[in-house]
Amino acid sequence: MKVFKNEEGEVRSGWKILILFLVEYILLFIMANIIGGLVVISGSMRENIYIILMFSQEIVLILTPILSWKVLFKNDLSLIGLKALNKKEIKNLILGLVMGIIAITLAFILILLSKSGVLVNSLLEPRFSLSLVLYLILFILVGFAEELLSRGYIIGAMEASNNNKWFAIMVSAVIFSLMHYGNNGFSLIPFLNIFLVGILFGVMYVKTKSIWLSTGFHITWNFFQGCIYGMPVSGITTPKLYEMTFVGNSILNGGTFGPEGGLIVTMVIILMLVSLVFLIKNKKIH
């Protein structure tokens, strides 16, 4: 019994995390088979089926941590950073959104200046489409789902079991990196960069005790990276307002994985970590 529960009678954090991933795997497996049946019926993976798959996946990834934490383990959702959007949390969310835009815009500019990427269409010729709106909604769900899972649930569960916060941040960052293992172009540099992003988001979570700052950053980082600046997002291509083609050495631009697989983003993430420490020390984030 002590293997499953601690001295206070709480389910140990390792079991909470393992049970969550097992439930999610089963649900996503069932869902993938249902979608697979639709593909067989239609004869191909049409864009509308792909969109349904992506939206369904994110809804599963959002609901399972909430239901597991609240219903199965009977804990308060605030312990996994899911706090009401009051004045403080709205401020954190907006700050995160702005930080995400600044960070990915800096990476975009550095890629252009390094001549490891070129714009296909002029800045005066944006390619507007309804798909951009759908992907904005999708990236909002992705940012919320991944922060709720990787920061809120994992770090929250480990902190609730009295694990060291830095150990919890490291574990969540490793899991966050490994969640991208099957993506196109995944290798050592993408792993390290996503690990660093996981550290950045983990510090945001631990300092604010909320997922909203990191969620804001996550949303705009992904959306602007793929849908505005036209670069792959962790190996995934999206509809785009502008399109960038990578040229030259992929060690800078990340190649098929996108900028998250290159050293330019490594520098940007380190800069954002330094900036975060500065903001925390000056009590701009709390």
C-alpha positions in Angstrom: 0.0 0.0 0.0 2.9 2.4 0.8 4.2 1.8 -2.8 1.0 3.4 -4.1 0.3 6.0 -1.4 2.5 8.1 0.8 2.4 8.6 4.6 -0.5 11.1 4.3 -2.6 8.6 2.3 -2.1 10.6 -1.0 -1.5 8.7 -4.2 2.2 9.2 -5.1 3.1 11.6 -7.9 4.7 8.9 -10.1 1.4 6.9 -10.1 -0.7 10.0 -10.8 1.5 10.8 -13.8 1.6 7.2 -15.0 -2.2 6.7 -14.7 -2.8 9.9 -16.6 -0.6 8.9 -19.5 -2.1 5.5 -19.6 -5.6 6.8 -19.8 -4.6 9.4 -22.4 -2.9 6.7 -24.5 -6.0 4.4 -24.4 -8.4 7.3 -25.4 -6.1 8.6 -28.1 -5.7 5.0 -29.5 -9.5 4.6 -29.7 -9.9 8.0 -31.3 -7.1 7.3 -33.8 -8.9 4.1 -34.9 -12.2 5.9 -35.3 -10.5 8.6 -37.4 -8.7 5.8 -39.3 -12.1 4.4 -40.2 -13.2 7.7 -41.5 -10.1 7.8 -43.7 -10.8 4.4 -45.1 -14.4 5.4 -45.9 -13.4 8.7 -47.5 -10.4 7.2 -49.3 -7.9 9.8 -48.1 -6.8 12.0 -45.2 -8.7 15.1 -46.1 -8.0 18.4 -44.4 -11.3 18.4 -42.6 -10.6 15.0 -41.1 -7.1 16.0 -40.1 -8.6 19.1 -38.3 -11.2 17.0 -36.5 -8.4 14.7 -35.4 -6.2 17.5 -34.1 -9.1 19.2 -32.3 -10.3 15.9 -30.8 -6.8 15.1 -29.6 -6.4 18.4 -27.8 -9.8 18.1 -26.1 -8.8 14.7 -24.8 -5.5 16.2 -23.5 -7.3 18.9 -21.7 -10.1 16.9 -20.2 -8.1 13.9 -18.9 -5.8 15.9 -16.5 -8.8 17.9 -15.2 -11.0 14.8 -14.6 -8.1 12.7 -13.2 -7.0 15.4 -10.8 -10.5 16.5 -9.7 -12.6 13.3 -9.9 -10.1 10.4 -9.6 -7.7 11.9 -7.0 -10.2 14.5 -5.5 -7.8 17.4 -5.5 -8.3 21.1 -6.0 -7.6 22.2 -9.6 -5.7 25.3 -8.3 -3.0 22.8 -7.2 -2.2 22.2 -10.9 -2.2 25.9 -11.8 -5.7 26.0 -13.2 -6.8 29.2 -11.6 -9.6 31.6 -12.4 -8.8 34.3 -14.8 -8.8 37.2 -12.4 -7.0 40.5 -12.8 -3.6 39.0 -11.9 -3.9 35.9 -14.1 -5.2 38.0 -17.1 -2.1 40.2 -16.7 0.1 37.0 -16.7 -1.7 35.6 -19.7 -1.2 38.9 -21.7 2.4 39.1 -20.6 2.9 35.6 -21.8 1.3 36.3 -25.2 3.6 39.3 -25.7 6.7 37.5 -24.6 5.9 34.7 -27.1 5.5 37.1 -30.0 8.7 38.9 -29.1 10.7 35.7 -28.8 9.6 34.1 -32.1 9.9 37.4 -33.9 13.5 37.7 -32.7 14.2 34.2 -34.0 12.5 35.0 -37.3 14.6 38.1 -37.8 17.9 36.3 -36.8 17.2 33.6 -39.3 16.7 36.2 -42.0 19.8 38.1 -41.0 21.9 34.9 -40.9 20.7 34.1 -44.5 19.6 30.7 -43.4 16.0 31.5 -44.4 14.3 33.6 -47.1 10.8 34.8 -47.5 8.9 33.3 -50.5 6.2 36.0 -50.6 6.7 39.7 -50.0 5.6 41.3 -46.8 3.1 43.3 -48.9 1.5 40.0 -50.2 0.1 38.2 -47.2 -1.9 35.0 -47.8 -5.1 35.3 -45.8 -7.3 32.2 -45.4 -10.0 30.8 -43.1 -7.6 28.1 -42.2 -5.5 30.6 -40.3 -8.5 31.2 -37.9 -9.0 27.5 -37.4 -5.3 27.1 -36.6 -5.4 30.0 -34.2 -8.1 28.2 -32.3 -6.1 25.0 -32.5 -2.9 26.5 -31.2 -4.9 28.1 -28.3 -6.0 24.5 -27.4 -2.5 23.1 -27.9 -0.9 25.7 -25.7 -3.5 25.3 -23.0 -3.4 21.4 -23.2 0.3 21.1 -23.1 0.8 23.6 -20.3 -2.0 22.0 -18.2 -0.3 18.6 -18.7 3.4 19.3 -18.8 3.5 22.1 -16.2 0.3 22.1 -14.3 -0.3 18.3 -13.8 3.2 17.0 -13.7 4.9 19.7 -11.6 1.7 20.1 -9.5 1.6 16.4 -8.8 5.3 16.3 -7.9 5.1 19.4 -5.7 2.0 18.0 -3.9 4.1 14.9 -3.0 6.8 17.2 -1.6 9.3 16.8 -4.4 11.9 19.5 -4.9 10.6 22.1 -7.3 13.7 22.1 -9.5 13.6 18.3 -9.8 9.9 18.6 -10.8 10.8 21.3 -13.4 13.5 19.0 -14.8 11.3 16.0 -15.0 8.5 17.9 -16.7 11.0 19.4 -19.2 12.3 15.9 -20.1 8.8 14.6 -20.6 7.8 17.7 -22.6 10.8 17.0 -24.9 10.0 13.3 -25.3 6.4 14.2 -26.2 7.8 15.5 -29.5 9.9 12.4 -30.2 7.9 11.2 -33.2 7.8 14.6 -34.9 9.5 15.1 -38.3 13.1 16.1 -37.9 13.4 15.4 -34.2 17.0 14.9 -33.1 19.4 16.0 -30.3 19.2 19.8 -30.9 15.4 19.8 -31.0 15.4 17.7 -27.8 17.7 20.1 -26.0 15.8 23.2 -27.2 12.4 21.9 -26.2 14.0 20.9 -22.9 15.1 24.5 -22.4 11.7 25.7 -23.3 10.3 23.3 -20.7 12.7 24.8 -18.1 11.5 28.3 -19.1 7.8 27.4 -18.8 8.5 25.4 -15.6 10.0 28.5 -13.9 7.1 30.5 -15.1 4.7 28.0 -13.5 6.6 27.6 -10.2 6.9 31.3 -9.8 3.3 32.2 -10.5 1.7 28.9 -9.3 -0.4 29.2 -12.5 -0.4 27.9 -16.0 -1.5 31.2 -17.6 1.9 32.9 -18.2 3.4 29.9 -19.9 0.2 29.2 -21.8 0.2 32.7 -23.3 3.8 32.3 -24.4 3.1 28.9 -25.8 0.1 30.0 -27.9 1.8 33.0 -29.6 5.1 31.2 -30.0 3.5 28.4 -32.0 0.9 30.5 -33.9 3.4 33.1 -35.1 6.0 30.6 -35.8 3.8 28.5 -38.2 0.9 30.6 -39.3 2.4 34.1 -39.5 6.1 33.6 -40.3 5.6 30.4 -42.2 8.1 28.1 -40.5 7.5 24.4 -39.4 6.3 24.1 -35.8 8.1 21.2 -34.2 8.2 19.4 -37.6 4.6 20.2 -38.5 3.6 22.5 -41.4 0.6 24.8 -41.1 -1.4 27.3 -43.3 0.7 30.5 -43.4 0.3 34.2 -43.9 3.9 34.4 -45.1 6.2 31.5 -46.1 9.8 31.0 -45.3 12.2 28.6 -47.0 15.2 27.4 -45.1 18.5 27.4 -46.9 22.1 26.6 -45.9 23.1 24.9 -42.7 20.1 23.4 -40.8 22.1 23.7 -37.5 21.0 27.4 -37.5 17.4 27.2 -38.8 16.5 23.7 -37.6 15.7 22.2 -41.0 12.6 20.1 -41.3 11.9 20.4 -37.5 11.7 24.1 -37.8 13.5 26.8 -35.8 13.1 24.9 -32.6 15.6 22.5 -34.0 18.3 25.2 -34.6 20.9 27.1 -32.6 19.3 30.4 -33.3 16.3 29.4 -31.1 18.8 28.0 -28.5 20.1 31.6 -28.1 16.7 33.1 -28.1 15.5 30.7 -25.3 18.5 31.4 -23.2 17.9 35.2 -23.7 14.2 34.7 -22.6 15.4 32.8 -19.5 17.7 35.7 -18.6 14.8 38.1 -19.2 12.5 36.0 -17.0 15.0 36.0 -14.1 15.2 39.8 -14.5 11.4 40.2 -14.5 11.2 38.0 -11.4 13.9 39.8 -9.5 12.2 43.2 -10.3 8.9 41.8 -9.1 7.2 42.2 -12.5 6.2 38.5 -12.3 4.7 37.0 -9.2 
